[in-house]
Amino acid sequence: MSNKPQLASFWQNKLIQDSGSTLGSLLVRAAQLTRHQEIVRGSLDKNCQKHCWLANYHNNILYLQSDTAAWATRIRMQQHAVIKRLSANTCFMDIRAMRICVRPRYKKPLPKIKAKPLSDLTLAHLRQSNAGIHDSKLRSAMEKLTD
């Protein structure tokens, strides 16, 4: 039994380190993109860094994504300066162009809040309060609460 974990670990390492391995090439590409993302972030304006991220770098074209159209436009206006800063880095020496697309970040939907029923005592207090209200709009709004 003690040989099975070692054997599994051996095959995992072999799959990752094998030059023709799909898994190995995916891991290498992921590491490259992570390094590129850090370099791209450093070349962007401080305000843009939160709203823009690297999508891909292929055929000397840098593909960026932004969370809103406004930030994408702002980055497009700065693209010549960004390309100039990036071309100083060895990873992006041959950069030719930048493409920016909008991809909003996923936001979790807010949970639906269920209205709790009012107790009899609370309803009685609201009805009693309604009697002293002279503003007709406010009184009708309060009456809707008690119905």
Secondary structure, DSSP 8 states (H G I E B T S, - for coil): -THHHHHHHHHHHHHHH-TT-HHHHHHHHHHHHHHHHHHHHHHS-HHHHTTEEEEEEETTEEEEEESSHHHHHHHHHTHHHHHHHHHTSGGGTT--EEEEEE-----------------HHHHHHHHHHHHT---HHHHHHHHHHH-
